Amino acid sequence: MRSGGDAGEGPLPYFFYGTLVDLDLLSRVAGQPVGHGATEPAVVHGYRRTGIVGQRYPTMIRDSSSRVVGILVHGLNRRAARRLAAYEGANYRLEPVTVADRAGRPIEALVFLVVTALRSNRRHWRLDLWQRRWKRRAMRRAGRLKDSGGRARAFRRRS
């Protein structure tokens, strides 16, 4: 495992907390298989996961008394990073964050956080409900994410 600041150990892992916790969708978006061997449970403190008004996916907002459970994903390549950025779109920016791995050790990771004025609907977002209602549609949409000249082309995301 790579803890923040260790030199020479490769790229930082990603922390996912929403639709991309679903490994089928993550693999499709990343354009590479992502299995349980590349993932582990993780927690980020000081944030809360919440739904977004008019959207089917969540965001994390700062809340010092909360925490967000998600997954830490290791081994994503540059192509996957481009595809993930295209999938997340202009509303999100990749930011460093410190998460706790399954052993409670601090790990520096990258997370997509909202940078625009998306409004929280103040509701708790649940992966299981999203999977039942929207996963199939999200998988179809993610299948349209194509690589083009070394860059992934974006599509309008509502999943």
C-alpha positions in Angstrom: 0.0 0.0 0.0 1.1 3.5 -0.7 0.8 6.0 2.0 1.0 9.7 1.1 4.4 11.0 0.4 6.3 7.8 -0.3 8.5 8.4 -3.2 8.8 6.1 -6.2 5.8 3.9 -5.5 3.7 4.9 -8.6 0.6 6.8 -9.1 -1.9 7.6 -6.3 -4.9 5.4 -5.9 -8.4 6.8 -6.5 -11.1 7.0 -3.9 -14.7 6.5 -5.3 -17.8 7.1 -3.3 -20.7 7.1 -5.7 -21.8 5.3 -8.9 -18.2 4.2 -9.6 -18.1 2.1 -6.5 -20.0 -0.3 -8.7 -17.2 -2.3 -10.2 -19.1 -3.1 -13.4 -19.5 0.6 -14.2 -16.0 1.5 -13.0 -14.5 -1.2 -15.4 -16.6 0.1 -18.3 -15.7 3.7 -17.7 -12.0 3.1 -17.0 -11.7 0.9 -20.1 -9.9 -1.7 -18.1 -11.0 -4.5 -15.8 -11.2 -3.5 -12.1 -11.7 -6.4 -9.8 -11.8 -6.8 -6.1 -8.0 -7.4 -6.0 -7.4 -3.8 -7.0 -9.8 -2.4 -4.5 -10.2 -2.1 -0.8 -12.7 -0.4 1.5 -11.7 3.1 2.6 -13.2 6.1 4.5 -12.7 9.8 4.2 -13.4 11.9 7.3 -14.7 15.5 7.2 -17.2 14.9 4.3 -20.7 13.8 3.8 -22.2 12.0 0.7 -25.4 13.6 -0.5 -27.6 13.5 -3.6 -27.6 16.4 -6.1 -30.8 18.3 -7.1 -31.9 16.9 -10.5 -29.2 14.2 -10.7 -28.9 10.5 -10.1 -25.4 10.6 -8.7 -24.0 11.9 -5.4 -21.3 14.3 -4.4 -19.3 14.8 -1.2 -19.6 18.0 0.7 -17.5 19.2 3.6 -19.0 18.3 7.0 -16.5 18.0 9.9 -18.8 15.6 11.8 -19.3 13.1 9.0 -17.5 10.5 7.0 -17.9 8.8 3.6 -17.3 5.1 3.1 -16.1 4.2 -0.4 -13.5 2.2 -2.2 -9.8 2.8 -2.8 -8.7 1.7 -6.3 -5.1 0.9 -7.2 -3.5 0.4 -10.5 -5.5 2.6 -12.9 -3.5 3.6 -15.9 -3.3 6.9 -17.8 -6.0 5.9 -20.3 -8.3 5.1 -17.4 -7.5 8.4 -15.8 -8.5 10.2 -19.1 -11.7 8.2 -19.4 -12.6 8.9 -15.7 -12.1 12.6 -16.1 -14.3 12.6 -19.3 -17.0 10.6 -17.5 -17.0 13.0 -14.5 -17.1 16.0 -16.7 -16.6 19.7 -16.1 -18.6 19.7 -12.8 -15.9 17.7 -11.1 -12.2 18.3 -10.4 -9.6 15.7 -9.3 -8.3 16.6 -5.8 -6.0 14.9 -3.4 -7.5 13.6 -0.2 -6.4 11.6 2.8 -8.4 8.5 3.3 -8.2 5.7 5.9 -7.6 2.2 4.4 -9.1 -0.9 5.9 -6.4 -1.0 8.6 -7.1 2.6 9.5 -3.8 3.8 8.0 -3.8 7.2 6.2 -3.4 7.0 2.5 -3.2 9.9 0.0 -5.6 9.3 -2.8 -7.3 11.2 -5.6 -11.0 12.0 -5.6 -13.4 13.8 -7.9 -15.1 16.7 -6.1 -17.7 19.1 -7.3 -16.3 22.5 -8.5 -19.5 24.1 -9.8 -22.7 25.2 -8.1 -24.5 21.9 -8.0 -27.0 22.0 -5.2 -27.2 19.2 -2.6 -30.7 17.8 -2.2 -29.7 17.0 1.5 -30.8 13.4 1.0 -28.6 10.4 1.7 -27.6 8.8 -1.6 -27.7 5.0 -1.7 -25.7 2.8 -4.1 -28.2 -0.1 -3.8 -31.1 2.1 -4.9 -29.1 3.6 -7.8 -28.1 0.1 -8.9 -31.7 -1.1 -9.0 -33.1 2.0 -10.8 -30.3 3.4 -12.9 -27.3 1.1 -13.3 -28.4 -0.4 -16.6 -28.8 3.0 -18.2 -25.5 4.1 -16.8 -23.8 1.1 -18.3 -25.2 1.9 -21.7 -24.1 5.5 -21.5 -20.6 4.5 -20.3 -20.3 2.2 -23.3 -20.5 5.3 -25.5 -17.4 6.8 -23.9 -14.8 6.4 -26.6 -11.1 7.1 -26.8 -10.2 9.5 -29.5 -6.6 10.4 -30.4 -5.3 9.7 -26.9 -8.1 11.6 -25.2 -11.4 10.3 -24.0 -14.4 12.1 -25.4 -16.9 13.3 -22.8 -20.7 12.7 -23.0 -23.4 14.4 -21.1 -23.7 12.5 -17.8 -27.0 12.0 -15.9 -26.3 8.6 -14.4 
